[in-house]
Amino acid sequence: MFRFESFKRGSMLFANLNSFVLFLAFFALFIKTYQKVTPAFPRWQRQGRVVENVRKYSALLSREAIESDSKFRKFTDLLATWDKPPYLLYLDKGYLEVTLNHICNLQYMPGSIRRLAVVSFDPEVEKQLNAAHPHIPTVTLDFSVIKKSVPDELENRRYVIYQLVLMLRSHIAAVLSSRGISFWSMQQDSIWTENFVAMNVEEHYSTNHLIFDTVGNDQFSIYYRTMFGWICGSTFFVRAGPVTVDFFKKVALLMATRQSPDSSIMTYLCGARFYKCAKLPRWVVSSSNFFMGNRNVTPIIIQVDHESKLSKMELFKKENFIFVNSDGTCNASAVVGIRNAVTVALDEVRKAPEEIDGDEESLIDHIIWSFHRWLGFDPYYNKRFLRVHETLV
């Protein structure tokens, strides 16, 4: 009888302890919600409307529509014959100049131009690119149809369109992978300081299904403490197969169910070992965070996604990142001098480690995410990245 009563008291104590822990978790979440003057509830409603609109308008250019597009089929049939994974760029209105500049950057990197392929989101821009570089394979998936369908007065319209473009990119990745085409997804606002082709990166990571760049700078410990492994998504490799088809289908599915960019969703999914994601060292590929540090090590590829009041080409002119001449020819000397140019560029964003490394993850955030992991809500320990855009709407 004594043993039974002891066991009973122990069970009750354990149950009460669990209840107390759950209470603390919900209390922490409550405090987190109301720690600012403006409650989060209106934002949650806005997020819901953003997700609803993304889901609604994405149906206009679905993965199934891409799969049945005859021109896209012809485009992928050509890529399937290549002996090396293509370097895929995405082109829309307003990005033609940057694209032509990027092509001139690659013109002096042996083996790179012949691997370029372009998916245009506007038929007129595709024609203009074809006139300048007829040898580069192109295809149009007309995103202008979606843009015209989204009302000008729609709440958070620019963000909704931004999300729709990212979702379209995930559909393209899934279709290419399903057709046996491994590829590099790249962006034309990236600077090549050396020949990335010669690195044979995908061969060095031969057992990985996916290879990603990451946000951050190795000189600042905050990126290790609070943003470790956060995917940038400007340069990544997809190895064709069922695993990566499933991966990008899940990316699109999650984008249709919560307000989060594809890079954060990819970071979350990469927590599952099943996907075999690799993260590139930042001396190979870096985000604009490179410019924060001392520039002692120059990455091979640097994405210049720097916030500026200037247009992208105006910024590139200011920082000596222009490789194309006014007559459309390419400037070899600009490519030769690019390593020196990036070491002195964007000096206004340069910081000392102590200027930003004082920021720690708040205690309340640490408690919340620890509970998420302990309770099984965040099995990959990457779910926190899904919330990085929540304050943007």
NORBELFEN-V710668 format. One record per helix or strand. SS is the DSSP state (a for helix, b for strand). FROM is the first residue (numbers start at 0). TO is the last residue. If there is no record, write none. Layout:
BEGIN
ss,from,to
SS,FROM,TO
SS,FROM,TO
END
This chain:
BEGIN
ss,from,to
a,1,33
a,40,60
a,62,66
a,69,78
b,85,90
a,95,105
a,112,114
b,115,119
a,122,131
b,136,139
a,143,148
a,156,177
b,182,184
b,189,191
a,195,198
a,200,203
b,209,213
a,221,224
b,230,237
a,241,254
a,261,268
a,272,274
b,276,278
b,284,285
a,287,291
b,300,302
a,311,317
b,323,323
b,329,329
a,331,335
a,337,343
a,346,348
a,352,355
a,362,373
a,382,386
a,389,391
END
